[in-house]
Amino acid sequence: MARLTNPRHLWLAMISVSAIPRILGAFFLPNAFGDAYVYIRDIGAMSAKLSAHTFALTDLFGFWLPLYQFTCAVINVFVGNGFYVGKAVSAFFGAGVCLLVYSITLQLTANRTAALLAFVLIALNPLHILNSTSAMTDVPHAFFVLASLYFVLRQGWVAAAIFAALAGLTRVESWMFIALIPAIQFLRERRISFVAVLILLIPPVFWFYISWKATGNWLACFQARQQYHDWLLAMNPKLGRFALRQVLRDGASLLVSTDIAVFLAAFVAGWKVLKRLLTGGKISNEMLPTLPPLIFWFAFLSLLIFAYLTHQQPIIFPRYGLILFSLGIAILAWTVLRLREEKAHLARRLVISVIAICVFDASVQLVGSAGLLNQYSAQRAVADYLRDHFPPNGNGRIFCDEGTVQALSGIAPEKFLSSADAPRDRADFLAFLNEKNVEYLVIVKKEDSIPSKLFPWSEYGERVGTFESVMHGYSEFLPTNIQLYRASGQR
């Protein structure tokens, strides 16, 4: 331990602890969500155009904001493997998030032990490690948000605006920093940096320009998102209602991924600040630094809850809580230290309770991650079969509603059809398969898949029209059922 009192040794140790599991995971763990394979496809397309010197500004346009994909594409020009580049870039950002959590906690508490414990909490968190090894924007976005918060705490407003702008070029929810950061600066200094405001305006202005340049419509991206949202609700009417079971599941997902202790601490700290304001008291210098992280935390929570209540975000996936977890750890450390001072006789119980809750959350996340690996194994088996048996140069098509299977197969996207293309009547659906020369039919047991609704599900794989079962991808935990059918006469 004595060696860790040397700042250089301490930072080397933290970099190793945070980076090693994430970099290894990038090569040995699957992506945590099917969208990752769409990001990987976009990375490959961009890097191919960059290598061929045909890349144009309009190639940045797509369903998602482009900074993460473009960064990976630039690196991939020299590496030549978009799959691992996308995962490795996310892994490095994940390690950076851990280091920022340490730095922010140290600023907030001036307690190195608390900062180290905060670092350990996120560095060894199973859900954060898994998502840090996935080619998605959640963790890189969290890095930019935390970096912005770090400079807000140091009152470096231009630097904070730059990182907030990078976050705003990664995910659209960070456009709210256009209002948040100037508001925080005004609360702290009674002035607003004009340069910071201009920097914060860059992401929306840039994206509206790209959308207009690529499509002639500056709102094209958001219209495409709304069309997808409308289709999703049409295919899953239950998502447009608040069923008790689904609400409890989404609530539990948010709580566990945010960490129950972090969630409670944020509300306790928020109440302490609010009570001081409501009673007309002045916020002490000790309490003042908690304002920025609390504003960041509640802003992201409010945005998520609003989107959920308006059905704009009808499902809360575990990864959505990671931004709250990352922002809230420093708040947790500050709250625990504060309560220990106020209620010294309960200090021991408080610390033990927080540790127990964090261990419980991590255990639930670890079990969920193991289930994800089982799910991935089933998807991988079906994808491998398609890759080995489907002739890529023929005229045949594959019907598949499982995006992960499609991406893992490596077969060109234009060879696939999905429920978005298909009629909902049984006879019309079978005729549609014949008309489109579908050779393989993948039926996945989920609500938004038309064939899973039209044909009674059976593990024995009875014939579907002229299609015969060739394999069954299955995992009991997390439950995954994928039936693969082949048209009669196909080899």
CORKAWO-V416668 format. One line per field, one symbol per residue. ss: DSSP state (@ for helix, = for strand, . for the rest). phi: phi as a letter, one per 20 degrees, with the letter a starting at -180 (. if undefined). Layout:
ss: ???
phi: ???
This chain:
ss: .@@@@.@@@@@@@@@@@@@@@@@@@@@@......@@@@@@@@@@@@@@@@@.....@@@@......@@@@@@@@@@@@@..@@@@@@@@@@@@@@@@@@@@@@@@@@@@..@@@@@@@@@@@@..@@@@@@@....@@@@@@@@@@@@@@@@@...@@@@@@@@@@@@...@@@@@@@@@@@@@@@@@@....@@@@@@@@@@@@@@@@@@@@@@....@@@@@@@@@@@@@@@@.@@@@...@@@@@@@@@@@@@@@.@@@@@@@@@@@@@@@@@@@......@@@@.@@@@@@@@@@@@@@@@@@@@........@@@@@@@@@@@@@@@@@@@@@@@@@.@@@@@@@@@@@@@@@@@@@@@@@@@@@@@@@@@@@@@@@@@@@@@@.......====..@@@@@@@...@@@==........@@@@@@@@@@..=======.....@@@@@.........=..=========....========....
phi: .fffffgffffffffffeegffffffecdfffbfggffgffffffffffffeldfcgffffafcfeffffgfffffgeenbffffgffffffffffgfffgfffffffdlcfffffffffgefdfgffffffddfcegfgffgffffffgfffeleffffffffffffedbffffffgeffffffffeclbcffffffffeggffffffgfffecncfdgfffffffffffffffcgffecdfgffffffffffffffngffffffffffffffffffemeeffffegfffgfffgfffffffffffffemfcfcdegffeffffffefffgffffffffffcffdgfffffffffffffgffffffffffffffffffffffffffedeffeeefccebddfffgfffmeggfedcbffedfdegfffffffffelfecddddebfedfffeecgfbfemfgdmeedfdacebbfbfgbccdddcfgned
